[in-house]
Amino acid sequence: MSLGTNLRRLRTAANLTQKQLAERAGISEISVRYYEADHHKPKMIALHKLATALNCDPNELLDLPINIPSVTPSDKSTLNALIEEYAKTTGREFSPEDIDSAVFIQYLECLGYSVAVYGYSNMLKYDMHPADENDFFVVIKGHGHTLSMHRNDFQEFQRNAGQIIQYEVYRQAQSSK
């Protein structure tokens, strides 16, 4: 389910109007409306406020199981090999973004997902309509789901996952005070 659907479900289960939820969370009513309609995504602090107002875990709003293992690519040779493999797979020149993407792909694999990256030439071969020579296509499979996306969507997915992790770190730090 989407964040908006989960927010609406939890709000109605708590017998709250959008206005009442907004007041409890300390955010604007229009923000609650936009979030429920999936027109906007709340920033992590707003997500935390909504979850607190609804007396639920933020993960219930996100509908994502967050289980962060301790993954630290400290072995430099492993990281370099991973970056080289990623650059070879995508068929692109190495860029600083590739480090982040390669590490993120390794993280997804640690979570039990299989990840396939198709570079420009493979995209042409499989009629995937690349946007340009730097485009790539990612397929993530696991836990009964398959997700396919182009470069920009993958980078947004990566940023969103990073924000969720930042939020969890923030939430843990707040609960330990």
C-alpha positions in Angstrom: 0.0 0.0 0.0 1.1 3.6 -0.6 2.0 6.0 2.2 -1.2 7.9 1.5 -3.4 4.8 1.8 -1.7 3.8 5.0 -2.0 7.3 6.5 -5.7 7.4 5.7 -6.3 3.9 7.1 -4.5 4.7 10.3 -6.2 8.1 10.7 -9.7 6.8 10.2 -9.0 3.8 12.6 -8.0 6.4 15.2 -11.3 8.3 14.5 -9.5 11.5 13.5 -10.3 14.0 10.9 -7.5 15.3 8.7 -7.7 18.6 10.6 -7.5 16.8 14.0 -4.5 14.8 12.8 -2.8 17.9 11.5 -3.3 19.6 14.9 -1.9 16.6 16.8 1.1 16.3 14.5 1.8 20.0 14.4 1.6 20.2 10.6 -0.8 21.9 8.3 -4.1 20.3 7.3 -3.3 20.8 3.6 -0.1 18.7 4.1 -2.2 15.9 5.5 -4.5 16.1 2.5 -1.5 16.0 0.1 0.1 13.1 1.9 -3.1 11.1 1.9 -3.7 11.8 -1.8 0.0 10.8 -2.5 0.6 14.2 -4.1 3.6 14.8 -1.8 5.8 12.7 0.4 6.5 13.9 3.9 10.0 14.7 5.0 11.3 12.4 7.7 10.5 14.8 10.5 6.9 15.2 9.3 6.7 11.4 9.0 7.8 11.1 12.6 5.3 13.7 13.8 2.5 11.8 12.0 3.5 8.5 13.4 3.6 10.0 16.9 0.2 11.6 16.5 -1.2 8.3 15.3 0.6 6.3 18.0 2.2 4.0 15.5 5.6 3.1 14.1 6.6 5.1 11.1 7.2 1.8 9.3 3.5 1.2 9.4 3.0 4.4 7.4 5.7 3.4 4.9 4.6 -0.2 4.8 8.3 -1.2 4.5 10.0 -3.8 6.6 13.2 -2.1 7.6 15.8 -4.5 8.7 19.3 -2.9 8.5 22.1 -5.4 8.8 25.6 -4.2 9.7 27.1 -3.8 6.2 30.3 -1.9 6.0 32.3 -2.3 2.8 35.5 -1.7 4.6 37.7 -3.9 2.4 38.9 -1.4 -0.2 39.7 -4.2 -2.8 36.2 -5.5 -2.5 34.8 -2.1 -3.1 37.1 -1.4 -6.0 36.1 -4.8 -7.6 32.4 -3.9 -7.0 32.8 -0.6 -8.7 34.7 -2.1 -11.7 32.0 -4.8 -12.1 29.2 -2.1 -11.9 31.0 0.1 -14.5 31.6 -3.0 -16.8 27.9 -4.1 -16.5 26.5 -0.7 -17.3 29.0 -0.1 -20.1 29.7 3.4 -18.9 32.7 5.4 -17.8 33.2 5.4 -14.1 31.7 8.3 -12.2 31.5 9.2 -8.5 27.7 8.3 -8.6 28.8 4.8 -9.5 30.3 4.3 -6.0 27.0 5.1 -4.4 25.0 3.0 -6.8 27.5 0.0 -6.5 27.4 0.1 -2.7 23.6 0.5 -2.7 23.3 -2.5 -5.0 25.5 -4.5 -2.7 23.3 -3.5 0.2 20.2 -4.6 -1.7 21.9 -8.0 -2.3 22.7 -8.3 1.4 19.0 -7.9 2.1 18.3 -10.9 -0.2 17.4 -9.1 -3.5 19.0 -10.0 -6.8 19.9 -7.0 -8.9 20.5 -6.9 -12.6 21.9 -3.7 -14.3 21.5 -3.3 -18.1 23.7 -0.7 -19.7 23.0 1.3 -22.9 24.0 -1.5 -25.4 21.9 -4.1 -23.6 19.0 -1.7 -23.4 19.1 -1.3 -27.2 19.4 -5.1 -27.6 16.3 -5.7 -25.5 14.4 -2.7 -26.9 14.2 -0.9 -23.6 14.4 2.7 -25.1 17.4 4.3 -23.3 17.2 8.1 -22.8 20.8 8.5 -23.7 24.2 6.7 -23.7 24.5 7.2 -19.9 21.1 5.6 -19.2 20.9 2.2 -17.6 18.0 -0.1 -16.5 17.8 -1.9 -13.2 15.8 -4.9 -12.3 15.4 -5.8 -8.6 13.9 -9.2 -7.7 13.2 -10.7 -4.3 10.8 -11.4 -1.5 8.0 -12.1 -4.1 8.4 -8.8 -5.9 10.1 -7.5 -9.1 10.9 -3.8 -9.6 12.2 -2.4 -12.9 13.4 1.2 -13.4 15.5 3.5 -15.4 18.5 5.4 -14.1 16.6 8.5 -12.7 14.0 6.3 -11.0 16.8 4.1 -9.5 18.6 7.1 -8.2 15.4 8.5 -6.6 14.8 5.0 -5.1 18.3 5.1 -3.7 17.8 8.6 -2.2 14.5 7.6 -0.7 16.1 4.5 0.9 18.8 6.7 2.3 16.3 9.0 3.8 14.5 6.1 5.5 17.8 4.9 6.9 18.5 8.5 8.1 15.1 8.6 9.7 15.6 5.3 11.5 18.9 6.5 12.9 17.2 9.8 14.0 14.3 7.8 15.6 16.7 5.5 17.5 18.7 8.5 18.7 15.6 10.2 19.9 14.3 7.1 21.7 17.6 6.6 23.5 17.5 10.1 25.0 
